[in-house]
Amino acid sequence: MLLYTILLACISIFFFREGMLLVQMKSRLLPDFNKEPSLAKNAGRQLFFISICAALSAVIMLFSLIYRQITHTPSPKIGLALAFLVYGFGIIIGMYRCYKLKKMLPS
C-alpha cells in the first residue's frame, strides 16, 4: 500500500510538471501541442486533471494505510476500491480528452 501511495505521488508530480510545461509551450514529451496555444492550454488542463486524480487516489490509499495501522484491522475494502477507481477513471478520461485534442491538431 505504501509503494502504491509513493508511486501515485510520483505520477501526480510528473503529470503536474508536464502540464505546467505544456501550458508554457515548453513540453519536450508532447511537442505536438506546442504549436497552438489554445490546444496546449487545454491539454495542460487535462494533465492537471490526471494529476489531481492520482494525488486523490494516493491520499485515499494513505488514509486506508493509516486506518489499518491504528486499528490493527484490515483496510476497508471500500477505501481501496475507491482509490483504484478514482485513479483508473481519472487517467482514462484525461487520456481520452487528450486524444480528442490531438485529433484537432492541424496536420
C-alpha positions in Angstrom: 0.0 0.0 0.0 2.8 2.3 0.8 4.5 1.6 -2.5 1.3 2.4 -4.3 1.0 5.7 -2.5 4.5 6.6 -3.3 4.1 5.6 -7.0 0.9 7.6 -7.4 2.5 10.6 -5.7 5.3 10.5 -8.2 2.9 10.1 -11.1 0.9 13.1 -9.8 4.1 15.2 -9.6 5.1 14.1 -13.1 1.8 15.0 -14.7 1.6 18.3 -12.9 5.1 19.3 -14.1 4.4 18.2 -17.6 1.1 20.1 -17.6 2.8 23.2 -16.4 5.4 22.9 -19.2 2.7 22.3 -21.7 0.8 25.4 -20.7 4.1 27.3 -21.1 4.6 25.6 -24.5 7.9 24.1 -23.4 7.0 20.5 -23.3 9.6 18.0 -24.6 7.4 14.9 -24.2 4.4 16.3 -26.1 5.9 18.7 -28.7 2.8 18.4 -31.0 0.8 20.6 -28.6 3.5 23.3 -28.6 2.2 24.5 -32.0 -1.1 26.0 -30.8 -1.5 27.9 -27.5 -5.2 27.1 -27.0 -4.7 23.3 -27.5 -1.6 23.4 -25.3 -3.6 25.1 -22.6 -6.5 22.5 -22.9 -4.1 19.6 -22.9 -2.3 21.1 -19.8 -5.6 21.2 -18.0 -6.2 17.5 -18.8 -2.8 16.6 -17.5 -3.6 18.6 -14.4 -6.9 16.7 -14.0 -4.9 13.4 -14.2 -2.5 14.8 -11.6 -5.4 15.6 -9.3 -6.9 12.1 -9.7 -3.6 10.5 -9.0 -3.0 12.6 -5.9 -6.5 12.0 -4.6 -6.1 8.2 -5.1 -2.7 8.4 -3.2 -4.4 10.3 -0.3 -7.2 7.8 -0.1 -4.8 4.9 -0.1 -2.7 6.6 2.6 -5.7 7.1 4.8 -6.5 3.4 4.4 -3.0 2.5 5.4 -3.1 4.8 8.4 -6.5 3.3 9.4 -5.1 -0.2 9.1 -2.1 0.7 11.3 -4.2 2.5 14.0 -7.0 -0.1 14.3 -4.9 -3.2 13.6 -7.7 -4.5 11.3 -7.7 -5.0 7.6 -8.0 -1.9 5.4 -11.6 -1.1 4.5 -12.3 -2.5 1.1 -14.4 0.5 0.0 -11.4 2.8 0.5 -9.1 0.5 -1.5 -11.7 0.2 -4.3 -12.3 3.9 -4.3 -8.6 4.7 -4.6 -8.3 2.4 -7.6 -11.5 3.7 -9.3 -10.5 7.4 -8.8 -7.2 6.9 -10.5 -8.5 4.5 -13.1 -11.4 6.7 -14.3 -9.2 9.8 -14.0 -6.5 8.6 -16.3 -8.9 7.1 -18.8 -11.0 10.3 -19.0 -7.9 12.5 -19.1 -6.1 10.5 -21.8 -9.3 10.2 -23.9 -9.7 14.0 -23.8 -6.0 14.4 -24.8 -6.6 12.0 -27.6 -9.6 14.1 -28.8 -7.4 17.3 -28.6 -4.6 15.5 -30.6 -7.1 14.8 -33.4 -7.9 18.5 -33.5 -4.2 19.4 -34.2 -3.6 20.7 -37.7 -1.5 18.3 -39.8 
